[in-house]
Amino acid sequence: MRPVSGLTFGGRYELSSRIAIGGMGEVWEATDLVIGRPVAIKILKDEYLGDPGFLERFRAEARHAALVNHEGIANVYDYGEEDGSAFLVMELVPGEPLSSILERQHTLSPDRVLDVVAQTALALHAAHAAGLVHRDIKPGNLLVTPDGRVKITDFGIARITDQVPLTATGQVMGTVQYLSPEQASGQPASPATDIYSLGIVAYEALAGHRPFTGESQVAIAMAQINDTAPDLPHSVPEPIRRLVFACIAKAPSDRPTTAALLARAAQALRRGDVLAAASAVPAVLPAGVAAPTMAMQTDSATTVLPSQAPGFDTMLMGVPSGAPTSATTAYPRTAPVGPPTVTGPYGGGDGPQDDGPRKRSPWTIPLVILIVLLAILLVVFLVNNVLKGSQSTGASGDPTSGRPASSAAPSSSAAAQPVTLNSDDYVGKQYATVKSQLEAKGLEVVGDEQEPTDSSTSGRVTKVTPLSVPAGGTVTVTYFGQSSAPSAPTSAPSTSSRTVASGQQFTVSWSAYSCAAGTGGSLSGYTVKPSGAVASTDEIPLGSERSTTITAATLAPGAKNGTITVRYSANCGANETPDSPPLKVTVTAPPAPASSAPPASTPVPTDTAPAGQ
């Protein structure tokens, strides 16, 4: 059923205007005719109704969003299927997606970014507590109301943490620009996955661009795994920069432990309370500065905060350098305590009175003698070491002139010089060649093998780190391993009927393909290749979806039936597999029109009279 204005779904939801078109369906503003409430209704596209996978994912969005009741998550009111359509009724959130705000303003202030991060993290914590991982946090799925409230939408590809996934192994779910390294490498998603994606959103809002770009989705995914994000602008306060980079750490264990702690840190930084933020996310503090403990936060009589690293007391959220904040203000001490008061038989606080000469201890003289002997031994030891050092220096000098030798100094200085490398000398070359060149410089080489994107990258070096290393030090060389060609899919596409009428559309689907290690990377899409009696023989490039629609050719009435052959291939990174076995579909021509017999001829009489008349 094609959605149009005025159409009613479920007998109660009347469509009024379309809001947006997404990957799985259309979102419309509608009115609940029973209670008069404005709602948003998401309608699955007709072409996906025949695919059980897409229909199940649409049902999953309704189930997943209904699991969580939180003010930061758009509510789901109803779900239904009727007349060949599936629809999801949700809360109509006034406002616009964060993506539209960033497109218009390019960047947001640090305070506003922290507000978005804190609100989103609190909502994510509620989802995580219910065992749900969103897996697609991005600006387009964060709605911002006119009063600044943030609501998460689109749980279409969310996954319950202890549930078997709807997608096959090796299939990547999510938007690649906000994809975590573990998602890009085909590993299971976890709550830390959503924290990484939210960190990418915060980076984009502060810098005006995403941290990782590339010429293809595969290149961006590889950057998420291997590359380090460029630094944020200098206008971003250092504690906020550290919080964002903690969120986008490559290892999930290096990110904030929970979304709740991330929200707590963001709220504390909005108040200018760096210590409270560090107690939730220790990475907010510079390296070498310990996070505050409970004693530091409560013992005002004995605690003095450690001095901060250089530059750490810079302006934070409008607090000028040097102004008292919780990060720079020493905790108050109690009044200084004077010398102890002596009480006793002499009265309160008067101290003892001199009642005559004291008796000397019998150990006084032996102790003085022992101390003098130890001092003499120490002096002898030091003089002896100085004399030995002078003799060693004289022995290494010139025996004829008596001058000390100076040839050892240059060699020691030369040994201390670091080895400087030029990345352009090694990147793009074969790993074996680079390894030999670096070992010839006296360096130890550690290889970091990455999965190749295609056969042309096999064995090629992509990075050498560090570029300045002490003599005899260790260098890490990152390179692509040897690739192998991916194998062809083993099963042919399928369809509901092997016979279609002339000009009829039909849907074909196929099993998920899993890219083996070393074949070019994770699955990046499919290519469908129809031939024969089809309206178009052009190849159909697709993403991760596993179905498409094909139109049969229009045959002339009475013509011979046609045959459509459909094959498909999978793409592992930039490598394409051989074609799958074929699917054969017969196209029936319309019958020829009934033929009519020509009219019988009537003899024409002649006027010639018979002979003899």
C-alpha positions as CSV (number, residue, x, y, z in Angstrom):
1,M,0.0,0.0,0.0
2,R,1.6,3.3,-1.1
3,P,1.3,5.9,1.7
4,V,-0.5,9.1,0.6
5,S,-2.0,12.0,2.6
6,G,-5.4,11.1,4.0
7,L,-4.8,7.4,4.0
8,T,-5.6,5.6,7.3
9,F,-3.6,2.8,8.8
10,G,-4.8,0.4,11.5
11,G,-8.3,2.0,11.3
12,R,-7.1,5.0,13.5
13,Y,-3.9,6.7,12.2
14,E,-4.6,9.2,9.4
15,L,-1.6,10.4,7.4
16,S,-1.2,14.1,7.0
17,S,2.3,14.9,5.7
18,R,5.5,13.1,5.0
19,I,8.4,13.9,7.3
20,A,11.3,11.9,5.9
21,I,12.4,8.9,3.8
22,G,14.8,6.4,5.3
23,G,16.5,3.3,4.2
24,M,13.7,1.0,5.3
25,G,10.7,3.1,4.9
26,E,8.9,6.5,5.1
27,V,8.1,8.5,8.2
28,W,4.8,10.5,8.2
29,E,3.1,12.8,10.5
30,A,-0.3,11.4,11.4
31,T,-3.2,11.9,13.8
32,D,-4.6,9.2,16.1
33,L,-8.3,9.5,15.4
34,V,-9.3,7.7,18.6
35,I,-7.6,10.0,21.1
36,G,-6.7,13.0,18.8
37,R,-3.0,12.7,19.5
38,P,-0.4,13.7,16.8
39,V,2.0,10.8,16.2
40,A,4.7,9.8,13.8
41,I,4.2,6.7,11.8
42,K,7.0,4.8,10.1
43,I,5.9,2.7,7.1
44,L,8.0,-0.1,5.7
45,K,8.7,0.2,1.9
46,D,6.6,-2.2,-0.2
47,E,9.7,-3.7,-1.9
48,Y,10.9,-5.0,1.5
49,L,7.7,-6.7,2.5
50,G,8.5,-9.8,0.6
51,D,11.9,-10.1,2.4
52,P,11.5,-11.9,5.8
53,G,14.8,-10.4,7.0
54,F,13.6,-6.8,6.5
55,L,10.2,-7.5,8.0
56,E,11.7,-9.1,11.0
57,R,14.1,-6.2,11.5
58,F,11.1,-3.8,11.3
59,R,9.3,-5.8,14.0
60,A,12.5,-5.9,16.0
61,E,12.6,-2.0,16.1
62,A,9.2,-2.0,17.7
63,R,10.2,-4.6,20.3
64,H,13.5,-3.0,21.1
65,A,12.2,0.5,21.5
66,A,9.4,-0.8,23.6
67,L,11.9,-2.4,26.0
68,V,13.1,1.0,27.3
69,N,11.0,3.8,28.9
70,H,13.2,6.9,29.1
71,E,12.6,10.5,28.4
72,G,15.6,10.5,26.1
73,I,14.2,7.8,23.8
74,A,11.3,8.3,21.4
75,N,8.3,6.3,22.7
76,V,6.7,3.5,20.6
77,Y,2.9,3.4,20.8
78,D,1.8,0.8,18.4
79,Y,2.8,-1.7,15.6
80,G,0.6,-3.3,12.9
81,E,0.6,-5.1,9.6
82,E,-2.3,-4.8,7.2
83,D,-3.1,-5.0,3.4
84,G,0.5,-5.8,2.6
85,S,2.0,-2.9,4.7
86,A,3.8,-2.9,8.0
87,F,3.8,0.3,10.2
88,L,5.3,1.5,13.5
89,V,3.5,4.3,15.5
90,M,5.9,6.5,17.5
91,E,6.0,9.7,19.5
92,L,6.0,12.8,17.3
93,V,9.1,14.7,18.5
94,P,9.0,18.4,17.7
95,G,12.3,19.8,16.5
96,E,14.9,18.6,14.0
97,P,17.8,16.0,13.9
98,L,21.2,17.0,15.0
99,S,22.5,16.4,11.5
100,S,20.3,19.3,10.2
101,I,21.7,21.6,13.0
102,L,25.3,20.7,12.1
103,E,24.6,21.2,8.4
104,R,23.4,24.7,9.2
105,Q,25.8,25.7,11.9
106,H,28.8,23.5,11.2
107,T,30.0,23.5,14.8
108,L,28.5,23.8,18.3
109,S,29.9,25.4,21.4
110,P,31.7,23.1,23.9
111,D,28.9,23.6,26.5
112,R,26.2,22.6,24.0
113,V,28.2,19.6,22.9
114,L,28.6,18.4,26.5
115,D,24.8,18.9,27.0
116,V,24.1,16.7,23.9
117,V,26.6,14.1,25.1
118,A,25.2,14.0,28.6
119,Q,21.6,13.6,27.6
120,T,22.4,11.0,24.9
121,A,24.6,9.0,27.3
122,L,21.9,8.9,30.0
123,A,19.4,7.6,27.4
124,L,21.9,5.0,26.2
125,H,22.5,3.9,29.8
126,A,18.8,3.1,30.1
127,A,19.0,1.1,26.9
128,H,22.1,-0.7,28.0
129,A,20.6,-1.5,31.3
130,A,17.7,-3.2,29.4
131,G,20.4,-5.3,27.5
132,L,20.0,-3.3,24.3
133,V,22.8,-1.9,22.1
134,H,21.7,0.7,19.5
135,R,24.6,0.2,17.0
136,D,23.8,3.2,14.9
137,I,24.3,6.4,17.0
138,K,24.7,9.3,14.6
139,P,23.5,12.9,14.2
140,G,20.6,11.8,12.0
141,N,19.2,9.6,14.8
142,L,19.4,12.2,17.6
143,L,16.4,14.6,17.5
144,V,16.8,17.9,19.3
145,T,13.6,19.7,20.5
146,P,13.3,23.5,20.5
147,D,14.0,23.6,24.2
148,G,17.2,21.6,23.8
149,R,16.0,18.1,24.8
150,V,17.7,15.2,23.0
151,K,15.8,12.0,22.0
152,I,17.3,8.9,20.4
153,T,15.3,7.3,17.5
154,D,15.7,4.4,15.0
155,F,16.3,1.2,16.9
156,G,16.0,-0.6,13.5
157,I,19.4,-2.4,13.8
158,A,19.7,-2.5,17.6
159,R,20.6,-5.8,19.1
160,I,19.8,-7.4,22.5
161,T,23.2,-8.3,23.9
162,D,22.3,-11.9,24.7
163,Q,20.3,-12.5,21.5
164,V,21.3,-14.2,18.3
165,P,21.9,-11.5,15.7
166,L,19.6,-11.0,12.7
167,T,22.7,-10.5,10.5
168,A,25.2,-13.1,9.4
169,T,28.8,-13.3,10.5
170,G,30.9,-10.8,8.7
171,Q,28.0,-8.5,7.8
172,V,28.5,-5.0,9.2
173,M,25.5,-3.0,10.6
174,G,25.7,0.7,11.1
175,T,26.8,3.9,9.4
176,V,30.4,3.6,8.5
177,Q,31.4,7.2,9.4
178,Y,30.3,6.5,13.0
179,L,31.3,2.8,13.1
180,S,33.4,1.5,16.0
181,P,36.6,-0.4,15.2
182,E,35.1,-3.6,16.6
183,Q,32.0,-3.3,14.3
184,A,34.3,-2.5,11.3
185,S,36.3,-5.7,12.0
186,G,33.2,-7.9,12.3
187,Q,33.3,-8.3,16.1
188,P,30.1,-8.2,18.3
189,A,28.7,-4.9,19.4
190,S,28.7,-3.9,23.1
191,P,27.7,-0.8,25.1
192,A,31.2,0.5,24.4
193,T,30.2,0.5,20.7
194,D,27.6,3.2,21.3
195,I,30.0,5.2,23.4
196,Y,32.5,5.2,20.5
197,S,29.8,6.4,18.1
198,L,28.7,9.1,20.5
199,G,32.3,10.3,20.7
200,I,32.5,10.6,16.9
201,V,29.3,12.7,17.1
202,A,30.9,15.0,19.7
203,Y,34.1,15.3,17.6
204,E,32.1,16.3,14.5
205,A,30.1,18.9,16.5
206,L,33.3,20.4,17.9
207,A,35.5,20.3,14.8
208,G,32.9,20.8,12.1
209,H,34.0,17.6,10.3
210,R,34.2,13.8,11.0
211,P,37.6,12.5,12.2
212,F,37.8,9.7,9.5
213,T,37.2,10.1,5.8
214,G,38.0,8.0,2.7
215,E,37.2,7.5,-0.9
216,S,35.0,4.5,-0.1
217,Q,33.1,2.9,2.8
218,V,35.8,0.3,3.0
219,A,38.6,2.9,3.3
220,I,36.6,4.7,6.0
221,A,36.1,1.5,7.9
222,M,39.9,0.7,7.7
223,A,40.6,4.2,9.0
224,Q,38.3,3.6,12.0
225,I,40.4,0.5,12.8
226,N,43.9,1.8,12.1
227,D,44.2,5.6,12.1
228,T,44.4,8.1,14.9
229,A,41.9,11.0,14.8
230,P,43.4,14.5,14.1
231,D,43.5,16.8,17.0
232,L,40.6,19.0,17.8
233,P,40.8,22.9,17.4
234,H,42.8,24.7,20.0
235,S,39.6,26.5,21.1
236,V,38.3,23.3,22.6
237,P,39.3,23.1,26.3
238,E,41.8,20.4,27.2
239,P,39.6,18.4,29.6
240,I,36.8,18.2,26.9
241,R,39.3,17.2,24.3
242,R,40.5,14.4,26.6
243,L,37.0,13.2,27.2
244,V,36.2,13.0,23.5
245,F,39.4,11.1,22.7
246,A,38.7,8.7,25.6
247,C,35.3,7.9,23.9
248,I,36.9,7.2,20.5
249,A,39.7,5.0,21.9
250,K,40.3,2.0,19.6
251,A,40.2,-0.5,22.5
252,P,36.7,-0.7,24.1
253,S,38.4,-1.2,27.5
254,D,40.0,2.3,27.2
255,R,36.7,4.1,26.8
256,P,34.5,5.3,29.7
257,T,33.3,2.2,31.6
258,T,29.6,3.0,31.2
259,A,27.4,5.5,29.5
260,A,26.2,6.7,32.9
261,L,29.8,7.6,33.9
262,L,30.2,9.4,30.6
263,A,27.1,11.4,31.3
264,R,28.4,12.2,34.8
265,A,31.7,13.4,33.4
266,A,30.1,15.6,30.8
267,Q,27.7,17.2,33.3
268,A,30.7,17.9,35.7
269,L,32.7,19.6,32.9
270,R,29.7,21.8,32.1
271,R,29.9,23.0,35.8
272,G,33.7,23.4,35.4
273,D,34.3,20.6,38.0
274,V,37.2,18.8,36.4
275,L,37.9,16.6,39.6
276,A,34.3,15.3,39.6
277,A,34.6,14.6,35.8
278,A,37.9,12.7,36.5
279,S,36.3,10.6,39.2
280,A,33.9,9.3,36.5
281,V,36.3,9.2,33.5
282,P,40.0,9.3,34.7
283,A,41.3,10.1,31.2
284,V,40.0,13.6,31.6
285,L,43.2,14.4,33.6
286,P,46.6,14.6,31.9
287,A,48.9,11.6,31.9
288,G,50.7,11.2,35.2
289,V,48.0,13.1,37.2
290,A,46.1,10.7,39.4
291,A,42.3,10.8,39.5
292,P,40.8,12.1,42.8
293,T,40.0,9.5,45.4
294,M,37.2,9.6,48.0
295,A,39.7,10.9,50.6
296,M,40.7,13.8,48.4
297,Q,37.1,14.7,48.1
298,T,36.2,14.6,51.8
299,D,39.3,15.1,54.1
300,S,39.5,18.9,54.0
301,A,41.8,18.9,57.0
302,T,44.7,17.0,55.5
303,T,44.4,17.1,51.7
304,V,46.2,19.4,49.2
305,L,45.5,18.8,45.5
306,P,48.5,17.8,43.4
307,S,50.0,20.4,41.1
308,Q,48.6,20.1,37.5
309,A,50.5,19.5,34.3
310,P,51.5,22.6,32.3
311,G,48.5,24.1,30.5
312,F,46.0,22.2,32.5
313,D,44.6,25.3,34.2
314,T,43.5,26.9,30.9
315,M,40.1,28.4,30.5
316,L,37.3,25.8,30.9
317,M,33.7,26.6,29.9
318,G,34.2,30.4,30.4
319,V,36.1,30.2,33.7
320,P,39.3,32.3,33.2
321,S,42.8,30.9,33.9
322,G,43.7,31.4,37.6
323,A,40.1,31.7,38.8
324,P,39.2,29.3,41.5
325,T,37.6,26.1,40.2
326,S,37.3,22.6,41.7
327,A,40.3,21.7,39.7
328,T,42.7,24.4,40.9
329,T,41.5,25.5,44.4
330,A,43.3,23.9,47.4
331,Y,41.0,22.4,49.9
332,P,40.8,24.4,53.2
333,R,42.7,23.4,56.2
334,T,41.8,23.8,59.8
335,A,43.6,26.5,61.9
336,P,47.2,25.7,62.6
337,V,47.8,23.7,65.7
338,G,50.2,25.1,68.1
339,P,52.8,23.3,70.2
340,P,51.3,20.8,72.6
341,T,50.4,22.1,76.0
342,V,52.0,20.2,78.8
343,T,49.9,19.4,81.8
344,G,50.9,17.8,84.9
345,P,51.8,18.6,88.4
346,Y,53.1,22.0,87.3
347,G,49.7,23.4,86.4
348,G,47.9,23.6,83.1
349,G,50.2,24.7,80.3
350,D,53.0,26.1,82.4
351,G,55.5,23.4,81.4
352,P,58.0,21.7,83.7
353,Q,60.1,23.8,86.0
354,D,63.9,23.4,86.4
355,D,64.4,21.4,89.6
356,G,68.2,21.1,89.3
357,P,70.7,19.5,87.0
358,R,69.7,16.4,85.1
359,K,71.6,13.1,85.3
360,R,73.5,12.3,82.0
361,S,72.7,9.0,80.3
362,P,75.5,6.4,80.4
363,W,75.1,5.8,76.6
364,T,75.9,9.4,75.6
365,I,79.7,9.1,75.2
366,P,79.7,5.7,73.4
367,L,77.1,7.1,70.9
368,V,79.2,10.2,70.2
369,I,82.3,8.1,69.6
370,L,80.4,5.7,67.2
371,I,79.1,8.7,65.1
372,V,82.6,10.1,64.8
373,L,84.0,6.8,63.6
374,L,81.3,6.4,61.0
375,A,82.0,10.0,59.7
376,I,85.7,9.2,59.3
377,L,85.0,6.0,57.4
378,L,82.6,7.9,55.0
379,V,85.3,10.5,54.3
380,V,87.9,7.8,53.6
381,F,85.5,6.0,51.2
382,L,84.7,9.2,49.2
383,V,88.4,10.2,48.9
384,N,89.3,6.7,47.7
385,N,86.7,6.8,45.0
386,V,87.9,10.3,43.8
387,L,91.5,9.1,43.5
388,K,90.4,6.0,41.5
389,G,88.5,8.1,39.1
390,S,91.5,10.4,38.5
391,Q,93.8,7.5,37.8
392,S,91.3,6.0,35.3
393,T,91.1,9.3,33.5
394,G,94.9,9.7,33.3
395,A,95.3,6.1,32.0
396,S,93.0,6.8,29.0
397,G,94.9,10.0,28.0
398,D,98.0,10.5,25.8
399,P,101.0,8.9,27.6
400,T,103.5,11.3,25.9
401,S,101.7,14.6,26.6
402,G,99.8,13.7,29.8
403,R,96.6,15.2,28.3
404,P,93.3,13.3,28.7
405,A,92.0,11.5,25.6
406,S,89.0,13.1,23.9
407,S,88.3,10.5,21.2
408,A,85.8,8.6,23.3
409,A,83.5,11.6,23.6
410,P,82.6,11.8,19.9
411,S,81.7,8.1,19.7
412,S,79.5,8.3,22.8
413,S,77.8,11.4,21.3
414,A,77.3,9.6,18.0
415,A,75.8,6.6,19.7
416,A,73.2,8.8,21.4
417,Q,72.0,10.3,18.1
418,P,68.5,9.0,17.2
419,V,67.8,7.4,13.8
420,T,65.5,9.6,11.8
421,L,63.3,7.8,9.2
422,N,61.3,9.2,6.2
423,S,57.9,7.6,5.9
424,D,57.9,8.2,2.1
425,D,60.9,5.9,1.8
426,Y,59.0,2.9,3.0
427,V,55.2,3.3,2.6
428,G,54.0,1.5,-0.5
429,K,57.0,-0.9,-0.7
430,Q,56.9,-4.6,0.1
431,Y,57.3,-5.5,3.7
432,A,60.3,-7.8,3.2
433,T,62.2,-5.0,1.4
434,V,61.4,-2.5,4.2
435,K,62.3,-5.0,6.9
436,S,65.7,-5.6,5.3
437,Q,66.4,-1.8,4.9
438,L,65.5,-1.0,8.6
439,E,67.5,-3.9,10.0
440,A,70.5,-2.7,8.0
441,K,70.2,0.5,10.0
442,G,70.6,-1.5,13.2
443,L,66.9,-1.3,14.1
444,E,64.6,-4.1,15.4
445,V,61.5,-4.5,13.2
446,V,58.1,-5.6,14.5
447,G,55.5,-6.4,11.8
448,D,51.8,-5.4,12.2
449,E,49.9,-7.4,9.6
450,Q,46.6,-6.1,8.5
451,E,44.0,-7.8,6.3
452,P,44.4,-6.7,2.6
453,T,41.7,-4.8,0.9
454,D,42.5,-6.4,-2.5
455,S,45.2,-8.3,-4.3
456,S,47.1,-5.1,-5.3
457,T,47.8,-4.2,-1.7
458,S,49.2,-7.6,-0.7
459,G,52.5,-7.2,1.3
460,R,52.6,-3.4,0.9
461,V,53.6,-1.2,3.9
462,T,51.1,1.4,5.1
463,K,52.8,2.9,8.1
464,V,56.2,3.0,9.9
465,T,56.2,4.2,13.5
466,P,58.0,5.9,15.2
467,L,60.0,8.0,12.7
468,S,62.6,9.0,15.3
469,V,64.0,6.1,17.2
470,P,67.2,5.6,19.3
471,A,69.9,3.5,17.7
472,G,69.1,-0.2,18.1
473,G,65.5,0.7,19.0
474,T,62.3,-1.0,17.8
475,V,60.2,0.1,14.8
476,T,56.7,-1.1,14.1
477,V,55.9,-1.6,10.4
478,T,52.2,-1.9,9.5
479,Y,51.5,-3.8,6.2
480,F,48.9,-5.7,4.3
481,G,49.1,-9.5,4.4
482,Q,48.8,-11.7,1.4
483,S,45.3,-11.8,-0.1
484,S,43.4,-14.7,-1.6
485,A,40.6,-14.5,-4.1
486,P,37.1,-14.9,-2.5
487,S,35.2,-18.0,-3.5
488,A,31.9,-17.8,-5.4
489,P,28.6,-18.0,-3.6
490,T,27.4,-21.7,-3.4
491,S,23.7,-21.1,-3.8
492,A,21.6,-19.5,-6.6
493,P,19.2,-16.6,-5.9
494,S,15.6,-17.6,-5.2
495,T,12.2,-16.2,-5.9
496,S,8.6,-17.1,-5.0
497,S,7.7,-18.3,-8.5
498,R,9.8,-19.5,-11.4
499,T,7.2,-18.2,-13.9
500,V,6.2,-14.6,-14.4
501,A,4.1,-12.8,-17.0
502,S,5.3,-10.4,-19.6
503,G,6.4,-7.1,-18.1
504,Q,5.8,-8.3,-14.5
505,Q,8.0,-7.3,-11.6
506,F,9.3,-10.0,-9.2
507,T,11.7,-10.1,-6.2
508,V,14.8,-12.2,-6.0
509,S,16.7,-12.8,-2.7
510,W,19.8,-14.8,-1.7
511,S,21.6,-16.1,1.3
512,A,24.1,-14.0,3.2
513,Y,27.7,-14.3,2.1
514,S,30.6,-14.4,4.6
515,C,34.0,-13.1,3.5
516,A,36.9,-15.3,4.6
517,A,40.0,-13.8,6.2
518,G,42.5,-12.5,3.7
519,T,40.0,-12.1,0.9
520,G,39.9,-8.3,1.0
521,G,38.0,-7.3,4.1
522,S,34.5,-7.6,5.4
523,L,31.4,-7.8,3.2
524,S,30.8,-4.5,1.5
525,G,27.9,-5.3,-0.8
526,Y,26.4,-7.4,-3.6
527,T,26.0,-7.1,-7.3
528,V,23.0,-8.6,-9.1
529,K,23.4,-9.6,-12.7
530,P,20.2,-10.2,-14.7
531,S,20.2,-11.3,-18.3
532,G,17.8,-12.7,-21.0
533,A,14.2,-11.6,-21.2
534,V,14.5,-8.6,-18.8
535,A,13.6,-5.0,-19.2
536,S,17.2,-4.0,-18.4
537,T,20.4,-6.1,-18.4
538,D,22.3,-3.5,-16.3
539,E,24.0,-4.9,-13.2
540,I,22.4,-3.8,-9.9
541,P,24.9,-2.8,-7.2
542,L,23.6,-3.1,-3.7
543,G,24.8,-2.6,-0.1
544,S,24.1,-5.1,2.6
545,E,20.5,-5.8,1.6
546,R,19.9,-9.3,0.2
547,S,16.9,-8.8,-2.2
548,T,16.0,-6.7,-5.2
549,T,13.3,-6.3,-7.8
550,I,13.6,-7.3,-11.4
551,T,11.2,-6.4,-14.3
552,A,10.6,-9.0,-17.0
553,A,10.7,-7.8,-20.6
554,T,7.5,-7.0,-22.5
555,L,6.8,-9.8,-25.1
556,A,4.6,-9.4,-28.1
557,P,1.3,-11.3,-28.1
558,G,1.8,-14.8,-29.5
559,A,5.6,-14.6,-29.2
560,K,7.7,-17.4,-27.9
561,N,8.2,-17.5,-24.1
562,G,11.4,-16.0,-22.8
563,T,13.9,-16.9,-20.0
564,I,15.5,-14.7,-17.4
565,T,18.8,-15.7,-15.9
566,V,19.8,-14.1,-12.6
567,R,23.2,-14.4,-10.9
568,Y,24.9,-12.4,-8.1
569,S,28.3,-11.8,-6.7
570,A,29.5,-10.6,-3.3
571,N,32.1,-7.9,-2.7
572,C,34.8,-8.5,0.0
573,G,36.3,-5.0,0.4
574,A,37.3,-4.1,-3.2
575,N,37.4,-7.8,-4.3
576,E,34.5,-9.3,-6.2
577,T,33.6,-13.0,-6.0
578,P,32.9,-15.1,-9.1
579,D,29.2,-15.3,-10.0
580,S,26.8,-17.5,-8.1
581,P,24.9,-20.4,-9.7
582,P,22.1,-19.1,-11.9
583,L,18.4,-18.7,-11.2
584,K,16.1,-19.4,-14.3
585,V,12.7,-17.7,-14.5
586,T,10.3,-18.2,-17.4
587,V,8.6,-15.2,-18.9
588,T,5.2,-16.1,-20.6
589,A,4.1,-14.1,-23.6
590,P,0.5,-13.0,-23.9
591,P,-1.7,-15.1,-26.2
592,A,-2.1,-14.1,-29.9
593,P,-5.5,-12.6,-30.9
594,A,-8.1,-15.1,-32.4
595,S,-7.8,-15.2,-36.3
596,S,-11.1,-14.7,-38.5
597,A,-11.6,-16.6,-41.8
598,P,-11.9,-14.5,-45.0
599,P,-15.5,-14.2,-46.5
600,A,-16.5,-16.9,-49.2
601,S,-16.5,-15.7,-52.8
602,T,-19.9,-15.7,-54.7
603,P,-19.9,-16.6,-58.5
604,V,-20.7,-13.7,-60.7
605,P,-23.4,-14.5,-63.4
606,T,-22.7,-13.6,-67.0
607,D,-25.1,-12.1,-69.6
608,T,-23.9,-14.3,-72.5
609,A,-26.8,-16.2,-74.0
610,P,-26.3,-19.9,-74.9
611,A,-25.4,-20.7,-78.4
612,G,-28.3,-21.2,-80.9
613,Q,-30.6,-18.8,-79.2
